Amino acid sequence: NEPQGNIVSRFGLRLVYSATLVSLLSASFAGLVL
């Protein structure tokens, strides 16, 4: 059950990282537009 938890945690980390990246990108884009 440990490998599955490792995959889930890695997927969650990637999800959080991509969400942060998207929010930063949209914030900088909004700053450029506004």
C-alpha positions, 0 to 999 in steps of 0.5 A, a space after each residue: 500500500 506504500 507505493 500507491 500512497 507515494 504515487 498519490 502524494 506525488 500527484 497531489 504535490 504536482 497538482 498543488 504546484 500546477 495550481 500555484 503556477 496557474 494562479 501566478 501566471 493569471 495574476 501576472 497576466 491580469 497585472 499586465 492587462 490592468 
